[in-house]
Amino acid sequence: MRLTWLPWKFFLTRFARAHGFLDPIVLLEQLQRFLQPSEINEPIELLRAGAHMHARGLINSRVIQHNLDWVWPYWIECQFDPSNKAFIPRAFSLTHINLTHRNWTAVGLPDYANLPIVDPRGLVTPFIDKWSLDFWLVTDSGKSILPSKCDSTIQSIHFDLGLSVKTISQNDGLNVAVTVEVISELNQPVLSIDIEAQSNEPAWLAVALRPYNPEGISFIYQMQFDAQSSTWTIDNQHSIKFSEPPDRHHISDFRHGDVFIHLLEQAQQLEGECHIGMLTAAALFEVKGSQAKRLVRLEIPLEKPQKLKNLYSWEHHLQSISNLQLPNATYTFLYDAAIRTLLLHSSQEIYPGPFTYKRFWIRDAVFIINAMLCAGLHTRAEEAIDNFSSKQKASGYFHSQEGEWDSNGQVLWILDRFCLQTNSAPKQSWLKMIIAGADWILDKRLTSRQDERHQGLLPAGFSAEHLGPNDYYYWDNLWAISGLFSASSMLKKLNRPELAEVYYNKATNYLITVKTYLAASKHRKHQHAMSASPNRRLDAGAIGSLVMGFPLQLCHEQDSCLIDTTNYLLEYCCYDNAFFQDMTHSGINPYLTLHMAQVLMRAGDCRFQNLVDKVASLASPAGQWPEAIHPHTGGGCMGDGQHVWAAAEWIVMMRNSFVREESECLVLAAGISQDWLDALQPMKFGPVATEFGKIEILIEPLTFDGVSQQWLISWQAQWFGLPPKIEIRLPGRATMRPEKDANQHQFANQI
């Protein structure tokens, strides 16, 4: 029972003032004045996530800076080093958080949700938010390789038989190579780590147990080593089996410092405890020198899947994908890596990351499912779409986070997109979900009685929290409009024409309402540019309003609002050819940069290529992007270190470069760059689903006379009906329109 009559505000104020603190009630009331009136002032999920991160950051501040003689993760070695450009002063910071190198790569299996991660220097975290393993090489003479401190480290990802990450660190005749992958043994997922050490003098390979991960401290209280089975047992929860017995073994607690200090001591320990939770341990394997090698394998049984099912091979899941062939090896590598990123993060629910963001958001899921459709993963996409019904409340609201009003439009849009690409009617089981979702949008719109200034819009919310404080975002309303159009499209296929017409008319009038607000918001230099909401001046939040052009196509590709907004963002909100998000993320944002590139490519503006090239250059050596990137270190500064939404947008960018739908037309080759043509190599994409049928596109050079190069673009298609109108829109060239029943077209590339 809520005791609302208690004068709790009075007691809280009096207690704070009596102890010399700011009055929290006055402070909260002042903060509230910066926000729009809203049902939800701050999504509880964001508060919970922030509290968790800063709680760890507080522990970090109590441990790290007072023990800098320890071997710490790469981000700490950089962020705490005054000579490093990643250095961050700590004077008034209550919490110490990874703000410069939020980078890691997940390894796993397509049907297994719990993903180990590997940081840029090969630090392996087998279990989410737990301890890690590091791999060192030390000599009796005092030389060492500590990867987090090593200048010469190379990391790569490999797709030969599955998915593995390899990290090689080398220095002064010493070399350590660590290969990490997840394998299935009798349907049990196992993390396999192969370590190869090489030295030009006698040395010791150390497998080190570390009480931290890429976010900071993660406690270890006890561990035992069983010499008979060559197995570590950590906190009576997890085990690590060595392929062979170590030659020496050391353990240290917090009071005695890092185990690194004790590696060359004679006394050994086989078990230990640390009541603080900062236990460290190392298993040492002798490397005899003279270029001798030592190979050691670790096997760590991972948690069994909650739902027992076969762990299929990578080949099984990759059979249906749309293949990309380009003369640019980096682009194709990033595409292949992105496909595997999507598979890893969609085995149960869809997650936008393996660590920090390992939880469900409707917004991220919709963009990721769209990429699945663009890549040929339709079965995987359908499984994810079927899960949306469990997210819908009795009111019709699709809920993942409170106060986010974009979700209903997004779910309806992706349902319709699935139906269009598969040439299928919505499932009968979706009917109630579609109608309830569309009705929620209509009921949620504000009336003049509720808010005359924002009549016809959705309430203030936090839908895309990177746009700033809660507001009446165009982002929300544009998604809602598209959702209503999508509901209309699907209801026609379900033989509900009257209701379909109602939603279509409502959507049309809703779009007119939004355009009226946009027309009333004139800006001095970029007259037609769209701000984030009717209450905002132009700022980086305007990036959200580009959704009108991509992916929703609610306006013509040359719409003045769309073009003016993009020009504003290019002029004022970019850093080094990439979108820089000033609010919340405060970093270069790869996936929003690609949204800008999509708008420009759709408009036939060749500037899109600079943005795409920049995003490619920002990827990690393992082909991953963090959510936001530090402009100077190139490392992650916000969110998860492997951001699945970013990977999804790369897939969609590659697909749309070859083929995209535009009203009743199929547009080909709109993203084929001049550099690719100049390479005189064949290009290919597909087969890929579109709203008109499946198509595979081949672009190949024919003859060269020293002045011009003749090219042939051809396509093989399985249309759902009559062939659609096709336009070939190579960047910087006039549109070419083949005959309607043609399946090829020849053009000249001027040298």
Secondary structure, 3 states (H helix, E strand, C coil): CCCCCCCHHHHHHHHHHHCCCCCHHHHHHHHHCCCCCCCCCCCHHHHHHHHHHHHHHHHHHHHCCCCCCCCCCHHHHHHCCCCCCCCCCCCCCCCCCCCCCCCCEECCCCCCCCCCEECCCCCEECCCCCCEEEEEEEECCCCEECHHHCCCEEEEEECCCCCEEEEEEEECCEEEEEEEEEEEECCEEEEEEEEEEEECCCEEEEEEEECEECCEECCECEEEEECCCCEEEECCCEEEEECCCCCEEEEECHHHCCHHHHCCCCCCCCEEECCCCECEEEEEEEECCCCEEEEEEEEEECCCCCCCCCCCCHHHHHCCCCEEECCCHHHHHHHHHHHHHHHHCCCCCCCCCCCCCCCCCHHHHHHHHHHHHHHCCHHHHHHHHHHHHHHECCCCCECCCCCCCCHHHHHHHHHHHHHHHHCCCCCHHHHHHHHHHHHHHHHHCCCCCCCHHHCCCCCCECCCHHHCCCECCHHHHHHHHHHHHHHHHHHHHCCCHHHHHHHHHHHHHHHHHHHHHHHHCCCCCCCCCCCCCCCCCCCHHHHHHHHHCCCCCCCCCCCHHHHHHHHHHHHHCECCCCEEECCCCCEECHHHHHHHHHHHHHCCCCCHHHHHHHHHHHCCCCCCCCCEECCCCCCEEECCCCCHHHHHHHHHHHHHHHEEEECCEEEECCCCCHHHHHCCCCEEEEEEEECCEEEEEEEEEEEECCCEEEEEEEEEEEECCCCCEEEECCCCCCCECCCCCCCEEEEEEEC
